[in-house]
């Protein structure tokens, strides 16, 4: 249950901290005092969208904190909302998304508002009510349908994309295939352009290179050349080493230099001998370079880029071919997917219709508990065109008595009947299956003995769970285990628990505005005794 709730700058509530307690918790106060803000706080903790109009005048942001007691201990939720509408959410002290906060704490709470009557006037809202109450098997059917519909929608989207575009795809396929084939036929290898640039340079300058290489070779090996001179140095150093052994290192360096010059001489001779002077060879290399440059202009800055482009073109061609091939079977695939959707819709419809009957019957019982002698509640699931939510249209019809013709709730039901119908349907749909149930002025239009019946119903519901109810009815407040009063003082409001004489004065105010008169107090205390007796008498 909700053990503690703290709000700061939430609407008119500048700073309020309450400990609701178990059972029925009723929140009362003058109209406009801000009592519904407490349920707005629960909605924020349940992951509702941040609304900047909830930020009060006492600062630039609001804060809501809730401490919950669950089976495995305590958990804390918090939410901050700035005047600009930015939101921060916290779970047990760690920052999380509002979605995550809703996933963690939303299942603990069910909030029923007066405007739910408007929701139940729409087929989509009635369908929400039914789907929200589906059991395990029904939820499986709902999931199965969702998957089937998604696949059908995907196939239809693919067909729409391909429709009228087959020729364009075939043109694209021809183009990318030509690109891939042109690149493959070129037989490119990464870095080839660099090797060709070196080769063409040699071919274009073969004569000059040969002449220079031969001259360099001669300078090394001719009589009196560099190798001979180094030989003289080696001989002289060998003689000197005999006189001074410390010069052996210089002798070794000279020998190494001679070896290096010999290797250089051999390489010069080899390169000069291997140079190609054939003009035809030059033409072949230059033609190869021209071909590669043409490919680079079309497909990339380097040969590696061109090769990568070719690989991508092959992949693109395969993808286009797959799409063209699949388009030939799309009609058949769509027909099969449509049949699967129809079958899934049928199973889902069966689950919805079975549940709709149970909900209507259960709601009727609740309505009789709330003072209607023989009400009529009809939840019908009609067949319609399949769509994202199935192939069903849900309708709610109501009559306060079977002798009357049932009709749409907003046209047939009065304000008090609507309040009782919403409460009954939400109870039938499983609102009582969560540990915390909150009702926001669900008693609109209700009074007298019906109000007492509704108070007793809420008190019964609160046995074994926590029920919070924002109410303007003294008959409901009289059944409260915890009574919280919100009072407005100028531009701010305060919330506090009341008990004893303070509670009697508040109920007297709600009864007739005579909160401080002996007559008003007597009426209030009488109402409190009546509520207590009704609970005791019914066990």
Buried (B, 14 or more C-beta within 10 A) or exposed (E): BBBBBBBBBBBBBBBBEBEBBBBBBBBBBBEEBBBBBBBBBBBBBBBBEBBBEBBBEBEEBBBBBBBBBEEEEEBBBBBBBBBEEEBBBBBEEEEBEBEBBBBBBBEBBBBBBBEBBBBBBBBEBBBBBBBEBBEEEBEBBBEBBBEBBEBBBEBBEBBEEBEEEEEEBEEBBEBBBEBBBBBBEBEBEEEBBEEBEEBBEBBEEBEEBBEEBBEBBEBBBEEEBBBEEBBEBBEEBBEBBEEEEEBEEBBEEBBEBBEEBBEBBEEBBEBBEEBEEEEEBBEBBBEBBEEBEEBBEEBBEBBBBBBBBBEBBBEBBBEBBEBBEBBEEBEEBBEBBBEBBEEBBBBBBBBBBBBBBBBBEBBBBBBBBBBBEEBBBBBBBEEEEBEEBBBBBBBBBBBBEEEEEBEEBBEBBEEBBBBBBBBBBBBBBBBBEBBBBBBBBBBBBBEEEBBBBBBBBBBBBBEEBBBBBBBBBBBBBBBBBBBBBBBBEEEBBBBEBBEEEBBBBBBBBBBEEBBEEEEBBEBBBEBBEBBEEBBEEEE
